[in-house]
Amino acid sequence: MVKPIKFEEANKNLLKPSSMADEECSSLWVYSDGEQCISCWKLGWKERIAALLFGKVWLSVLSGSTQPPVWIDSCKTVFERQSDEKED
């Protein structure tokens, strides 16, 4: 099962709509900078194997009339760490 997870950079918790049951939706921890919200999802073993075999990830946005701009990545982190630069 693919599940949203809380991650180190998360700074906001989006609550599920009151019109939806717990089985349909849950709260979602995100990082928000006012221009974008980034969430992190963990794949179970079945989903990991399916992604490896089929090379596809599907995205569904429960909006109905339009799809906002979105992006998907598969990496350890999307947050770049700035290295400490030493002055010479």
Summary of the structure (lengths in Angstrom):
residues: 88
radius of gyration: 16.2
end to end distance: 50.3
largest distance: 59.0
contacts: 121
relative contact order: 0.18
helix: 11%
strand: 18%
